[in-house]
């Protein structure tokens, strides 16, 4: 027989009899025990003792669930959360509850209880519902609650940080996965301004104004707030356009050069802009609209209307800084003929804009092997043109150029020297060659010497050789020569430089590897003089049956071994070469110069003196007549000086003019004329020295002087004229121009 109790103190309920096997199925929880018996009928039933009691627990079908309110798996300092055990389908049953915390039986018996973030440890909760002592649900699934002693800090993100023109930026504020938070938004205009509240409790906020944005969240009752989020800066793009410009506008500059880079805002109006630059090292405080730069790189800028409104970045302006450029000088002609003009041209390597050109003449430097550079007239401030004309140079000279631009001026390197050579042996310095010929056999030495009225000289050559000969050293003029040794030989032009800066004629020397050379003079031949050309073998043997050519045209092919020209004319100028037994020499140029009359200057001086004498006699006669017709008259000397910048132009009177102006001048009573005549009467006491009136003519900033030589005649009247008769000249000049 089976018995069931609902508690230890309740009365046992007889359930049923066991079957033959002693088994019975039960579906209720409780305290069960049994006993057996036998007999019956005519015999009395006999019972066993009661069995041990067995407790049976019944698991009901209802499901227990742990919930958190607010529904957040994490709570923060100051927050309290409700933990509840919900029985699904529990109906009106009066349930009792059991709890486990961290897998230990809890003393909690209530359906719900509150817990705070009193520590930073996590708590794992389980619960079940008990309908009676022996009927309960299964244990619920575990729920973990995390606790923090700190306040919550929301995360603020932006989908972008620049508000495009006409657009907006989306900001998102989040704390954790809980949906119970309310969100609060704030904005300020600058880092120091107060926060301005924005009405919006949603986690997403679309903004269309630039500024500094923050958010925070709150939940619960009373509401507990998180910390403020980090600040997010949002900028607003305006429609104005920033442009980088360069002043001067040179996309390429050179090391040591500086240019100004400027940020211009198109349509900026009267707005007071500040500026951002890339690279960032240009962003000084306050940010400026322009900077001086000297480094390669890409530069861009933008304009700030206020701290959070700006233009888009400008296009990148790329500036290249190169190594300092060199100037390249070219000369229009290398060998001078009488009256030739020479054009110097200067070009900057890797040409760019803004250059002015400076022109120099080389002057030998006594202290060492170098030269100093003297600015040519008119180039002290540089020339805009990249060419410079030298009118009628007559002597060998060296020139250099360089270019400059900017303020202060940045200069290129000097060009290599360019030379203009004159073969004229009448220059102040003369170069002599021994042997006196253009062509020389290789490994045959030759000597050079300079002649002139100076104390120091040296020989220069072009192109220069890496083996600098002793001729390059400064030497005394006294009968010294220098030798060009065999290892120093090469085709070159040679000339002399004196210590006082004078240049000699130049000679062209060629070194021949062939076994035959042309013997021709190194200096130009004067018209009317005779000249002899020859041919020479390396063995030194004089040749006969030699063919001679001028400009590749055969001009002599007989038994003579020399070509003799008795009276040279300009038509004989040209290239000559010789040919012997099938061997042909190299060709050399023979220059012919026009003869100059030696006495022409003396003749001119004689004519000028004669004319001046005749004119002065006429003046004396007119003055005598005038004195007789007039007792007295006020006299004022007329003088004129004309200046133009730093130059003085002295005008000399031409005494060959018509006599009428002179006569008119005398009628006006010029005491200057009278004093001139009186001075001529007392010429024995005249202590004035004769000084020619001189001036120098240059391209610019120059003085023009016209020189007159009047000291040829011995007559005292001429001496009077030379010794202070400027008044007389100006008197006559004044009579020609009464105004």
C-alpha positions, 0 to 999 in steps of 0.5 A: 500500500502507498501513502503520500504526505504534502508535508512532514506534518500533514496526514498521509493520504492512501494512494493505491495498491501496488501491483503484483510486482510492487511497482506504482507510477506517481505524477505528483511531488510529495513524501511517499512511503509504503507497507505490505500486508497479507491475509484476508477473507477468513484470515485477518490481514497482517501488515508490515512495518512502514517503509522509509519515506521518500521525497519526490520533487515534481518539475512543472512545465512553467519556465522561469526567466531572470529579467533586469530593469532597466534592461542593461547588463551593465550598471554604473556608479550611482545606479540601481537595477531591479532583478526579477524572476518571471514565471511564464504561464504561471497564472494565479498560482502563488509562487515561491522563489529561489535564487542563486547568485554566482552558483550559490543559494541566495537568501533572496525569496522574493520575486524581485529585488534591487541591486546597486553598483556597490562593487566592481564584481560581476554577478550571475543570477539564476531563479526558479518558481516553487508552487509548493514544497515538492513542485517547482520550475527548472532553474532559469538560464543565467543572467550576468550583471556587470557593475562599474564603480565609474560613471558611464561615458558615451561615445560620440562619432561623426560620419564626416567632419566637414559639412559640405556646402548645402549639406549636413553631418550625422552625429551618433551618441552611444553608451552601451546596448541598452535602449533605456538611455536618453541623450542630451546634445551640446554645441559651442562656437569656440573652445572657450565659449559656453555649451549651448543645449540642443533639444534632442533626446535621440542618439542620432543628431544631424547638424548643419552648423560648424562648432564643437559638439558633445553629448551625454546620456541619462536613465533611471528614476531618479535619472543618473547621468553619464559623463560628457562625451569627448568633443567632436569638432565639425567644420562647415565649408563655405562656397568661397574658393581659395587660390594659392598665388606666387609673387613673383610668379616663378614655379621654379626658384633656386637655392638661396632665393625667396618668393612670397606665397599668398592665399587669395579668397575669391569673392571674400568681400569684407570678411576678415579671414584667417588662413590655414596652410599646408604644410603645417609649419606655415601655420603661425599664430595668427595665421597670415595670408602670405609667407616668404618661402625658399623650400621645395614642396606642395603648398595649399591653403584655405580661408577661415571665416570663423573658427569652424567655417572655412573654404575648401583647400585650394589646389596644391601649388608645387614649387621646385627649388633647384641648384643655383643656375649658371649663366651661359655667355655667347659672343657674336664674333670671336675675331675682330675686324676694324669697325666691328660691333660685338654682341654679347648674349646671356642665357640662364640654364633652365630658363625662367622668368624675371631675370635681368642681365649684368655684363662684365669685363675681365680685369687681370688680378696681380695677386693671383691667377684670377681676374676681377670683373668690372661692370660694363656701362649701363648694366649697374642695375641690369638690363632687361635685354639678354644681349649687350652690344659693344660698339667698335672694340679694337683690342682683345678682351674677356667678358662675363655675364650673370643674371639676377632677379628679386629684391634683394637681388638673387644672382646666378653664377657667373658665366664662363668667360667669353673672349673677343680677339684682335690680331692687331699688333698695334695694340698697347701690348703685343704678343710675339711667337717664336717660331713665327707661324700658326702651325706647329708640329706636335711635341715641338716646343714654341715660345711666347713673349709680350712687349709693351710699356708695362712691368708685369705680364702673363700669357693666357690661352683659350681653352685653358689646359689642365696643365697650367704652363709657367706662362700663366705666372706673372712675369717681368717685361724685361726681355723674358719669354716663356715656353709652351712645353710638349705636354702642354700643347693643344690648339688654342688662342693665346694673348697677353695680359698686362698687370695694368689690365691691358690685352694684347693682340691674339694669335691662333696656334694649331698643333699638327700630328701630320708630317707636313705643316703650312708656314704662315704668319700668326699676325694679320698682314697689312695691305701693300706689304709683302708676305711669304708662305711656305711648306715644312716637313717634320724633318725640317727639310725645305720643300720645292714643287709645292702646291698652294691653295687659297680657299681650296682653290689651287693658286700655284703649282710650279717648282717654287717652294714658297708662295710670295705675294709682293703687295697684299690686298684684301682679296688675298685674305682667306684659308691657305694650305699646301700639298707636297708628294701627296701629303697635304697640310691643314689649312690656316687663316691669313688675315689682311688688315687695311693700312692706316695713314700715319700722318693723318692726325698731324694733318688734321691738327695743322688744318684746325690750327690754321683755321683757328688762326684766320678766324681769330685775326678776323675777330681782332679786326671786328673788335677794333672797329667795334671799340671805335664805334661804342664807348662802353657797353655792359658785358656778361659772359655766357656760359653753358653747362649741360649735365645729364645724370652722372655725365657731363657733355662739353660742347666745343665751338667750331671756329669754322662757322660763318662770320655773321654770328661772330660779328653779332656777338661783338656788336653786343659788347662781350667783355669775354672777347676783349679779355681774350685779346688782352690776355693774348697781349700779355701772353708772356705772363700766362701761367695756364697749362693746356688741358684737353677737354675729355670725356668717355662714351659708354652705353649708359650713365656715361660722359661724352667728352670731345677732345681737341688738340690745339697746341700745335701752333706757336702763335701767341694768339693761339696760346691765348685761345687755349689758355682760358677762352671758354668765355669766347667760345660761349660768347659766340655760342650765345650769339648764335642762340640769343634766346 
